[in-house]
Amino acid sequence: MPGSRWSGRALVVVPAWNEEVCVGDTVREIFAAVRGVDVVVVDDGSTDRTAQRARGAGADVIELPYNLGVGGAMRAGFRYGVRHGYDAVVQVDADGQHDPAEIQTLLDALTDADVVIGARFADPDDPYRVRGPRRWAMVVMARVLSRLARTRLTDTTSGFRAARGPAMELFARNYPVEYLGDTIESLVIAVRSGFRVTQVPVSMRPRRGGRPSQSPLKALVYLLRANLALMLALMRKWSGVGSYVDEKALN
C-alpha cells in the first residue's frame, strides 16, 4: 500500500573510479543514515586507494581489473546482490552528491514499484539546476520515457536509483554498459520488460572532492550523444527481454 515502509534486505552499491578522496566518507555516511543495509563498493579499475579507503570504512569491495564504466560496475553490483540474496539494490555515487538520508525514501517507494529514480528536478524548491544543451537533452529524454513508462518522469539520467526483486535479476543479466546505458537504456529495458518505474524527489549536494568537467563544447557533445543513446535504446532488441515479468510468473 502507498506509504508503506520497506522491510526487506537492501544492498547499497557504490560504483567508484579513483574516488579515494570521497568514498570513505560516503560509505560511513550511508551506514550512519540507514540501519540494516549492507554496502559494496565496486572499484572500477581505480589506480588510487579507492578500494583501501572503502574497506577501511566498512564496505565490502569488488575490484574490477580495468575500468568498465558505471554500467559495468553496476552490473557487477547487481550480480553480487542477486548472488547474496538481497531483495533490493540501491545505487549511490561515491562522490557524496547523493544524500544517504534519502536512501530510505527510495526503498520505501519500492513497495509500489520495481524501479525507483531519485529525481533531482521533481521538487520546484530544490536549487539544483542544469542549463543549456545538457538540460535540453534531459527534457527530451524525460518526455519520451514518460510516455513509454506511462508515468511522469523528470530526471531519467539520475544515478541515484533503486531496483528490487525480478528487476534486479534482469539487470544482473542485461544491465547496459555503453555511455548513458546505465541510465537511459536501463529504463527502456525495465519498461519493456513490464516493470513499474516511478520517481521520488531528492536533493543534490556538491561533490566532496574533485571537479566535474564542464564546458559549452562538452555540453553540446552530451546533447548529441544523449539523443543518439536514446534512439539506439528504443531501436535495440535484447535477448530474453520483453516478457520477463510473465516468464517469472510462470516459473
Phi and psi restraints in degrees (value plus and minus 20) as a CYANA .aco file:
   2 PRO   PHI     -79.2   -39.2
   2 PRO   PSI     119.9   159.9
   3 GLY   PHI      67.4   107.4
   3 GLY   PSI     -19.7    20.3
   4 SER   PHI     -88.9   -48.9
   4 SER   PSI     132.0   172.0
   5 ARG   PHI    -118.1   -78.1
   5 ARG   PSI     116.2   156.2
   6 TRP   PHI     -83.5   -43.5
   6 TRP   PSI     116.8   156.8
   7 SER   PHI    -149.6  -109.6
   7 SER   PSI     -15.2    24.8
   8 GLY   PHI    -106.6   -66.6
   8 GLY   PSI    -197.6  -157.6
   9 ARG   PHI    -103.2   -63.2
   9 ARG   PSI     107.3   147.3
  10 ALA   PHI    -141.2  -101.2
  10 ALA   PSI     120.4   160.4
  11 LEU   PHI    -136.8   -96.8
  11 LEU   PSI     107.0   147.0
  12 VAL   PHI    -115.4   -75.4
  12 VAL   PSI     101.3   141.3
  13 VAL   PHI    -124.1   -84.1
  13 VAL   PSI     105.8   145.8
  14 VAL   PHI    -136.7   -96.7
  14 VAL   PSI      79.3   119.3
  15 PRO   PHI     -92.0   -52.0
  15 PRO   PSI     113.8   153.8
  16 ALA   PHI    -164.2  -124.2
  16 ALA   PSI     110.8   150.8
  17 TRP   PHI    -150.7  -110.7
  17 TRP   PSI      91.4   131.4
  18 ASN   PHI      32.1    72.1
  18 ASN   PSI      34.3    74.3
  19 GLU   PHI    -136.8   -96.8
  19 GLU   PSI      17.3    57.3
  20 GLU   PHI     -81.1   -41.1
  20 GLU   PSI     -47.4    -7.4
  21 VAL   PHI     -90.9   -50.9
  21 VAL   PSI     -52.8   -12.8
  22 CYS   PHI    -128.3   -88.3
  22 CYS   PSI     -53.3   -13.3
  23 VAL   PHI     -83.0   -43.0
  23 VAL   PSI     -57.9   -17.9
  24 GLY   PHI     -81.4   -41.4
  24 GLY   PSI     -66.9   -26.9
  25 ASP   PHI     -84.8   -44.8
  25 ASP   PSI     -57.7   -17.7
  26 THR   PHI     -82.7   -42.7
  26 THR   PSI     -65.4   -25.4
  27 VAL   PHI     -82.8   -42.8
  27 VAL   PSI     -65.7   -25.7
  28 ARG   PHI     -82.4   -42.4
  28 ARG   PSI     -57.4   -17.4
  29 GLU   PHI     -88.9   -48.9
  29 GLU   PSI     -55.8   -15.8
  30 ILE   PHI     -81.2   -41.2
  30 ILE   PSI     -68.9   -28.9
  31 PHE   PHI     -80.7   -40.7
  31 PHE   PSI     -56.9   -16.9
  32 ALA   PHI     -93.1   -53.1
  32 ALA   PSI     -50.0   -10.0
  33 ALA   PHI    -105.9   -65.9
  33 ALA   PSI     -53.0   -13.0
  34 VAL   PHI    -150.3  -110.3
  34 VAL   PSI      99.9   139.9
  35 ARG   PHI    -101.2   -61.2
  35 ARG   PSI     123.5   163.5
  36 GLY   PHI      65.1   105.1
  36 GLY   PSI     -17.6    22.4
  37 VAL   PHI    -115.9   -75.9
  37 VAL   PSI     135.1   175.1
  38 ASP   PHI    -126.5   -86.5
  38 ASP   PSI     135.7   175.7
  39 VAL   PHI    -147.3  -107.3
  39 VAL   PSI     110.3   150.3
  40 VAL   PHI    -144.0  -104.0
  40 VAL   PSI     107.2   147.2
  41 VAL   PHI    -116.8   -76.8
  41 VAL   PSI     106.3   146.3
  42 VAL   PHI    -116.4   -76.4
  42 VAL   PSI      83.4   123.4
  43 ASP   PHI     -97.7   -57.7
  43 ASP   PSI      85.3   125.3
  44 ASP   PHI    -107.7   -67.7
  44 ASP   PSI      43.7    83.7
  45 GLY   PHI      51.7    91.7
  45 GLY   PSI      11.5    51.5
  46 SER   PHI     -84.2   -44.2
  46 SER   PSI     131.0   171.0
  47 THR   PHI    -128.5   -88.5
  47 THR   PSI     -12.9    27.1
  48 ASP   PHI    -134.2   -94.2
  48 ASP   PSI    -175.0  -135.0
  49 ARG   PHI    -119.7   -79.7
  49 ARG   PSI      13.2    53.2
  50 THR   PHI     -76.6   -36.6
  50 THR   PSI     -69.1   -29.1
  51 ALA   PHI     -81.9   -41.9
  51 ALA   PSI     -64.2   -24.2
  52 GLN   PHI     -83.8   -43.8
  52 GLN   PSI     -63.2   -23.2
  53 ARG   PHI     -85.3   -45.3
  53 ARG   PSI     -58.0   -18.0
  54 ALA   PHI     -86.4   -46.4
  54 ALA   PSI     -65.1   -25.1
  55 ARG   PHI     -83.2   -43.2
  55 ARG   PSI     -59.8   -19.8
  56 GLY   PHI     -82.2   -42.2
  56 GLY   PSI     -46.9    -6.9
  57 ALA   PHI    -107.4   -67.4
  57 ALA   PSI     -25.1    14.9
  58 GLY   PHI      86.0   126.0
  58 GLY   PSI     -15.5    24.5
  59 ALA   PHI    -107.1   -67.1
  59 ALA   PSI     132.0   172.0
  60 ASP   PHI     -95.5   -55.5
  60 ASP   PSI     135.1   175.1
  61 VAL   PHI    -153.2  -113.2
  61 VAL   PSI     112.2   152.2
  62 ILE   PHI    -125.2   -85.2
  62 ILE   PSI     100.9   140.9
  63 GLU   PHI    -122.8   -82.8
  63 GLU   PSI      92.8   132.8
  64 LEU   PHI    -104.3   -64.3
  64 LEU   PSI     121.2   161.2
  65 PRO   PHI     -89.2   -49.2
  65 PRO   PSI     -43.0    -3.0
  66 TYR   PHI    -172.4  -132.4
  66 TYR   PSI     147.1   187.1
  67 ASN   PHI     -92.5   -52.5
  67 ASN   PSI     100.8   140.8
  68 LEU   PHI    -125.9   -85.9
  68 LEU   PSI     -32.2     7.8
  69 GLY   PHI      70.7   110.7
  69 GLY   PSI     151.5   191.5
  70 VAL   PHI     -81.6   -41.6
  70 VAL   PSI     -59.1   -19.1
  71 GLY   PHI     -81.5   -41.5
  71 GLY   PSI     -65.9   -25.9
  72 GLY   PHI     -85.3   -45.3
  72 GLY   PSI     -59.9   -19.9
  73 ALA   PHI     -84.7   -44.7
  73 ALA   PSI     -61.4   -21.4
  74 MET   PHI     -90.9   -50.9
  74 MET   PSI     -53.6   -13.6
  75 ARG   PHI     -81.2   -41.2
  75 ARG   PSI     -61.4   -21.4
  76 ALA   PHI     -82.0   -42.0
  76 ALA   PSI     -59.3   -19.3
  77 GLY   PHI     -85.9   -45.9
  77 GLY   PSI     -62.1   -22.1
  78 PHE   PHI     -84.3   -44.3
  78 PHE   PSI     -60.1   -20.1
  79 ARG   PHI     -83.4   -43.4
  79 ARG   PSI     -59.9   -19.9
  80 TYR   PHI     -81.1   -41.1
  80 TYR   PSI     -64.5   -24.5
  81 GLY   PHI     -83.7   -43.7
  81 GLY   PSI     -63.5   -23.5
  82 VAL   PHI     -85.9   -45.9
  82 VAL   PSI     -65.4   -25.4
  83 ARG   PHI     -81.1   -41.1
  83 ARG   PSI     -52.9   -12.9
  84 HIS   PHI    -120.4   -80.4
  84 HIS   PSI      -8.0    32.0
  85 GLY   PHI      55.9    95.9
  85 GLY   PSI       6.9    46.9
  86 TYR   PHI     -98.1   -58.1
  86 TYR   PSI     134.1   174.1
  87 ASP   PHI    -112.0   -72.0
  87 ASP   PSI     -39.8     0.2
  88 ALA   PHI    -173.0  -133.0
  88 ALA   PSI     132.3   172.3
  89 VAL   PHI    -144.1  -104.1
  89 VAL   PSI     113.0   153.0
  90 VAL   PHI    -136.9   -96.9
  90 VAL   PSI     109.1   149.1
  91 GLN   PHI    -113.3   -73.3
  91 GLN   PSI     108.6   148.6
  92 VAL   PHI    -152.7  -112.7
  92 VAL   PSI     111.2   151.2
  93 ASP   PHI     -89.7   -49.7
  93 ASP   PSI     130.4   170.4
  94 ALA   PHI     -98.0   -58.0
  94 ALA   PSI     -37.4     2.6
  95 ASP   PHI    -103.1   -63.1
  95 ASP   PSI     -19.4    20.6
  96 GLY   PHI      68.6   108.6
  96 GLY   PSI     -18.7    21.3
  97 GLN   PHI     -92.7   -52.7
  97 GLN   PSI     -48.6    -8.6
  98 HIS   PHI    -106.7   -66.7
  98 HIS   PSI     115.0   155.0
  99 ASP   PHI    -106.7   -66.7
  99 ASP   PSI      91.8   131.8
 100 PRO   PHI     -77.8   -37.8
 100 PRO   PSI     -42.8    -2.8
 101 ALA   PHI     -82.9   -42.9
 101 ALA   PSI     -39.0     1.0
 102 GLU   PHI    -114.6   -74.6
 102 GLU   PSI     -20.3    19.7
 103 ILE   PHI     -78.7   -38.7
 103 ILE   PSI     -62.7   -22.7
 104 GLN   PHI     -80.8   -40.8
 104 GLN   PSI     -54.9   -14.9
 105 THR   PHI     -82.4   -42.4
 105 THR   PSI     -63.0   -23.0
 106 LEU   PHI     -84.3   -44.3
 106 LEU   PSI     -63.3   -23.3
 107 LEU   PHI     -83.1   -43.1
 107 LEU   PSI     -63.4   -23.4
 108 ASP   PHI     -82.0   -42.0
 108 ASP   PSI     -55.1   -15.1
 109 ALA   PHI     -87.7   -47.7
 109 ALA   PSI     -40.6    -0.6
 110 LEU   PHI     -89.8   -49.8
 110 LEU   PSI     -31.4     8.6
 111 THR   PHI     -89.4   -49.4
 111 THR   PSI     -36.3     3.7
 112 ASP   PHI    -144.5  -104.5
 112 ASP   PSI     -11.7    28.3
 113 ALA   PHI    -172.8  -132.8
 113 ALA   PSI     148.0   188.0
 114 ASP   PHI    -120.2   -80.2
 114 ASP   PSI     -51.1   -11.1
 115 VAL   PHI    -152.9  -112.9
 115 VAL   PSI     110.5   150.5
 116 VAL   PHI    -143.8  -103.8
 116 VAL   PSI     110.6   150.6
 117 ILE   PHI    -122.4   -82.4
 117 ILE   PSI     114.0   154.0
 118 GLY   PHI    -103.5   -63.5
 118 GLY   PSI      83.3   123.3
 119 ALA   PHI    -111.0   -71.0
 119 ALA   PSI     103.1   143.1
 120 ARG   PHI     -98.3   -58.3
 120 ARG   PSI     -37.1     2.9
 121 PHE   PHI    -134.4   -94.4
 121 PHE   PSI     -10.2    29.8
 122 ALA   PHI     -96.6   -56.6
 122 ALA   PSI     -46.4    -6.4
 123 ASP   PHI    -119.6   -79.6
 123 ASP   PSI      94.0   134.0
 124 PRO   PHI     -85.0   -45.0
 124 PRO   PSI     -37.5     2.5
 125 ASP   PHI    -108.1   -68.1
 125 ASP   PSI     -26.5    13.5
 126 ASP   PHI     -94.7   -54.7
 126 ASP   PSI     109.1   149.1
 127 PRO   PHI     -94.7   -54.7
 127 PRO   PSI     -29.3    10.7
 128 TYR   PHI     -87.1   -47.1
 128 TYR   PSI     105.5   145.5
 129 ARG   PHI    -158.6  -118.6
 129 ARG   PSI     126.4   166.4
 130 VAL   PHI    -145.2  -105.2
 130 VAL   PSI     115.1   155.1
 131 ARG   PHI    -145.6  -105.6
 131 ARG   PSI     151.1   191.1
 132 GLY   PHI      54.3    94.3
 132 GLY   PSI    -177.1  -137.1
 133 PRO   PHI     -75.8   -35.8
 133 PRO   PSI     -55.0   -15.0
 134 ARG   PHI     -82.4   -42.4
 134 ARG   PSI     -63.3   -23.3
 135 ARG   PHI     -85.6   -45.6
 135 ARG   PSI     -61.0   -21.0
 136 TRP   PHI     -78.5   -38.5
 136 TRP   PSI     -64.7   -24.7
 137 ALA   PHI     -81.5   -41.5
 137 ALA   PSI     -62.3   -22.3
 138 MET   PHI     -83.1   -43.1
 138 MET   PSI     -59.1   -19.1
 139 VAL   PHI     -84.8   -44.8
 139 VAL   PSI     -66.2   -26.2
 140 VAL   PHI     -80.9   -40.9
 140 VAL   PSI     -67.9   -27.9
 141 MET   PHI     -83.9   -43.9
 141 MET   PSI     -58.3   -18.3
 142 ALA   PHI     -84.4   -44.4
 142 ALA   PSI     -60.8   -20.8
 143 ARG   PHI     -87.0   -47.0
 143 ARG   PSI     -63.5   -23.5
 144 VAL   PHI     -84.6   -44.6
 144 VAL   PSI     -66.7   -26.7
 145 LEU   PHI     -92.6   -52.6
 145 LEU   PSI     -47.0    -7.0
 146 SER   PHI     -83.3   -43.3
 146 SER   PSI     -62.0   -22.0
 147 ARG   PHI     -86.8   -46.8
 147 ARG   PSI     -59.2   -19.2
 148 LEU   PHI     -86.4   -46.4
 148 LEU   PSI     -61.8   -21.8
 149 ALA   PHI    -105.6   -65.6
 149 ALA   PSI     -30.4     9.6
 150 ARG   PHI      39.4    79.4
 150 ARG   PSI      18.6    58.6
 151 THR   PHI    -176.7  -136.7
 151 THR   PSI     138.4   178.4
 152 ARG   PHI     -99.1   -59.1
 152 ARG   PSI     100.7   140.7
 153 LEU   PHI    -142.4  -102.4
 153 LEU   PSI     109.6   149.6
 154 THR   PHI    -130.3   -90.3
 154 THR   PSI     -33.2     6.8
 155 ASP   PHI    -165.3  -125.3
 155 ASP   PSI      55.1    95.1
 156 THR   PHI     -98.6   -58.6
 156 THR   PSI     -26.4    13.6
 157 THR   PHI    -122.6   -82.6
 157 THR   PSI     -11.4    28.6
 158 SER   PHI     -85.5   -45.5
 158 SER   PSI     116.6   156.6
 159 GLY   PHI    -115.6   -75.6
 159 GLY   PSI     -12.5    27.5
 160 PHE   PHI    -122.9   -82.9
 160 PHE   PSI      81.1   121.1
 161 ARG   PHI    -175.9  -135.9
 161 ARG   PSI     147.9   187.9
 162 ALA   PHI    -160.3  -120.3
 162 ALA   PSI     131.7   171.7
 163 ALA   PHI    -162.3  -122.3
 163 ALA   PSI     130.8   170.8
 164 ARG   PHI    -149.2  -109.2
 164 ARG   PSI     143.2   183.2
 165 GLY   PHI      24.5    64.5
 165 GLY   PSI    -146.3  -106.3
 166 PRO   PHI     -78.0   -38.0
 166 PRO   PSI     -50.0   -10.0
 167 ALA   PHI     -84.7   -44.7
 167 ALA   PSI     -56.7   -16.7
 168 MET   PHI     -81.2   -41.2
 168 MET   PSI     -64.7   -24.7
 169 GLU   PHI     -83.9   -43.9
 169 GLU   PSI     -60.0   -20.0
 170 LEU   PHI     -81.3   -41.3
 170 LEU   PSI     -66.2   -26.2
 171 PHE   PHI     -88.6   -48.6
 171 PHE   PSI     -51.4   -11.4
 172 ALA   PHI     -82.6   -42.6
 172 ALA   PSI     -48.2    -8.2
 173 ARG   PHI    -116.2   -76.2
 173 ARG   PSI     -51.4   -11.4
 174 ASN   PHI    -148.1  -108.1
 174 ASN   PSI      -8.4    31.6
 175 TYR   PHI     -83.8   -43.8
 175 TYR   PSI     105.3   145.3
 176 PRO   PHI     -88.8   -48.8
 176 PRO   PSI     126.1   166.1
 177 VAL   PHI    -131.2   -91.2
 177 VAL   PSI     -26.0    14.0
 178 GLU   PHI     -94.4   -54.4
 178 GLU   PSI     149.3   189.3
 179 TYR   PHI     -75.8   -35.8
 179 TYR   PSI     106.7   146.7
 180 LEU   PHI      45.3    85.3
 180 LEU   PSI     -18.1    21.9
 181 GLY   PHI     -85.8   -45.8
 181 GLY   PSI     -54.3   -14.3
 182 ASP   PHI     -87.8   -47.8
 182 ASP   PSI     -37.3     2.7
 183 THR   PHI    -129.9   -89.9
 183 THR   PSI     -87.5   -47.5
 184 ILE   PHI     -88.0   -48.0
 184 ILE   PSI     -75.4   -35.4
 185 GLU   PHI     -86.0   -46.0
 185 GLU   PSI     -53.8   -13.8
 186 SER   PHI     -84.1   -44.1
 186 SER   PSI     -54.7   -14.7
 187 LEU   PHI     -90.2   -50.2
 187 LEU   PSI     -59.1   -19.1
 188 VAL   PHI     -81.3   -41.3
 188 VAL   PSI     -63.8   -23.8
 189 ILE   PHI     -79.8   -39.8
 189 ILE   PSI     -65.9   -25.9
 190 ALA   PHI     -82.7   -42.7
 190 ALA   PSI     -67.0   -27.0
 191 VAL   PHI     -85.0   -45.0
 191 VAL   PSI     -64.5   -24.5
 192 ARG   PHI     -89.5   -49.5
 192 ARG   PSI     -36.0     4.0
 193 SER   PHI    -111.8   -71.8
 193 SER   PSI     -17.3    22.7
 194 GLY   PHI      70.5   110.5
 194 GLY   PSI      -7.8    32.2
 195 PHE   PHI    -107.6   -67.6
 195 PHE   PSI     130.7   170.7
 196 ARG   PHI    -106.5   -66.5
 196 ARG   PSI     105.7   145.7
 197 VAL   PHI    -135.7   -95.7
 197 VAL   PSI     113.8   153.8
 198 THR   PHI    -161.9  -121.9
 198 THR   PSI    -198.2  -158.2
 199 GLN   PHI    -160.9  -120.9
 199 GLN   PSI     137.9   177.9
 200 VAL   PHI    -152.4  -112.4
 200 VAL   PSI     127.1   167.1
 201 PRO   PHI     -91.6   -51.6
 201 PRO   PSI     117.7   157.7
 202 VAL   PHI    -155.7  -115.7
 202 VAL   PSI     145.4   185.4
 203 SER   PHI    -129.1   -89.1
 203 SER   PSI     137.9   177.9
 204 MET   PHI    -134.9   -94.9
 204 MET   PSI     130.4   170.4
 205 ARG   PHI    -142.1  -102.1
 205 ARG   PSI     142.5   182.5
 206 PRO   PHI     -85.4   -45.4
 206 PRO   PSI     133.6   173.6
 207 ARG   PHI     -80.0   -40.0
 207 ARG   PSI     126.0   166.0
 208 ARG   PHI     -93.5   -53.5
 208 ARG   PSI     -49.9    -9.9
 209 GLY   PHI    -176.1  -136.1
 209 GLY   PSI     141.5   181.5
 210 GLY   PHI      54.9    94.9
 210 GLY   PSI     155.1   195.1
 211 ARG   PHI    -153.4  -113.4
 211 ARG   PSI     109.9   149.9
 212 PRO   PHI     -89.1   -49.1
 212 PRO   PSI     120.6   160.6
 213 SER   PHI    -103.7   -63.7
 213 SER   PSI     103.3   143.3
 214 GLN   PHI    -157.6  -117.6
 214 GLN   PSI     119.2   159.2
 215 SER   PHI    -184.6  -144.6
 215 SER   PSI     137.6   177.6
 216 PRO   PHI     -76.2   -36.2
 216 PRO   PSI     -59.1   -19.1
 217 LEU   PHI     -85.1   -45.1
 217 LEU   PSI     -65.7   -25.7
 218 LYS   PHI     -85.3   -45.3
 218 LYS   PSI     -53.2   -13.2
 219 ALA   PHI     -85.5   -45.5
 219 ALA   PSI     -59.6   -19.6
 220 LEU   PHI     -87.8   -47.8
 220 LEU   PSI     -62.6   -22.6
 221 VAL   PHI     -79.9   -39.9
 221 VAL   PSI     -60.3   -20.3
 222 TYR   PHI     -79.7   -39.7
 222 TYR   PSI     -64.1   -24.1
 223 LEU   PHI     -77.3   -37.3
 223 LEU   PSI     -67.9   -27.9
 224 LEU   PHI     -86.2   -46.2
 224 LEU   PSI     -65.5   -25.5
 225 ARG   PHI     -87.7   -47.7
 225 ARG   PSI     -55.8   -15.8
 226 ALA   PHI     -85.3   -45.3
 226 ALA   PSI     -64.1   -24.1
 227 ASN   PHI     -87.0   -47.0
 227 ASN   PSI     -56.9   -16.9
 228 LEU   PHI     -84.7   -44.7
 228 LEU   PSI     -62.3   -22.3
 229 ALA   PHI     -82.1   -42.1
 229 ALA   PSI     -60.2   -20.2
 230 LEU   PHI     -85.4   -45.4
 230 LEU   PSI     -65.0   -25.0
 231 MET   PHI     -82.0   -42.0
 231 MET   PSI     -62.9   -22.9
 232 LEU   PHI     -84.8   -44.8
 232 LEU   PSI     -58.8   -18.8
 233 ALA   PHI     -83.7   -43.7
 233 ALA   PSI     -59.5   -19.5
 234 LEU   PHI     -92.5   -52.5
 234 LEU   PSI     -48.4    -8.4
 235 MET   PHI    -106.6   -66.6
 235 MET   PSI     -47.6    -7.6
 236 ARG   PHI     -93.9   -53.9
 236 ARG   PSI     127.9   167.9
 237 LYS   PHI    -132.6   -92.6
 237 LYS   PSI     118.6   158.6
 238 TRP   PHI    -133.7   -93.7
 238 TRP   PSI     116.1   156.1
 239 SER   PHI     -85.0   -45.0
 239 SER   PSI     107.0   147.0
 240 GLY   PHI      60.7   100.7
 240 GLY   PSI     -14.4    25.6
 241 VAL   PHI    -133.7   -93.7
 241 VAL   PSI     121.3   161.3
 242 GLY   PHI     113.7   153.7
 242 GLY   PSI     -50.1   -10.1
 243 SER   PHI    -155.5  -115.5
 243 SER   PSI      13.2    53.2
 244 TYR   PHI     -83.6   -43.6
 244 TYR   PSI     -62.2   -22.2
 245 VAL   PHI     -82.9   -42.9
 245 VAL   PSI     -64.1   -24.1
 246 ASP   PHI     -83.8   -43.8
 246 ASP   PSI     -60.4   -20.4
 247 GLU   PHI     -82.7   -42.7
 247 GLU   PSI     -62.0   -22.0
 248 LYS   PHI     -85.6   -45.6
 248 LYS   PSI     -54.9   -14.9
 249 ALA   PHI     -88.4   -48.4
 249 ALA   PSI     -50.3   -10.3
 250 LEU   PHI    -101.4   -61.4
 250 LEU   PSI     -41.5    -1.5
